Amino acid sequence: MFPRVRAQRLLLEYDDARSGSFEPLLAVPEDKLVVLGLVTTKTGRHETVEELSRRLEEASAFVPLDRLALSPQCGFATSILGNALSPYDQRAKLETIVETANAVWG
């Protein structure tokens, strides 16, 4: 499927067990960037820099780090009812993404 997608970036949800392993990333062509949605927007659980760094390292076994990026798995207001996230939770998640990106990619 990935080779047929006419896009430069693939934004993929990988925030829970339902997402499965990173093995399907083997099929991503070398001309595509993979944006991993490792940070959930469904709950207020705070991911850690260590946890996200480890997950990025796992994914890099299938796609090189220079073709990976990190993001939330979706927006913070993806339904009419919203998600159970306070503004504090949202900010903390975004700050963790920035800290992780600095730790992994400098």
Secondary structure, DSSP 4 states (H G I P E B T S, - for coil): -GGG---SEEEEE-SSGGG--SGGGGGS-TT-EEEEEEE-SSS-----HHHHHHHHHHHTTTS-GGGEEEEESS-S--STT--S--HHHHHHHHHHHHHHHHHHH-
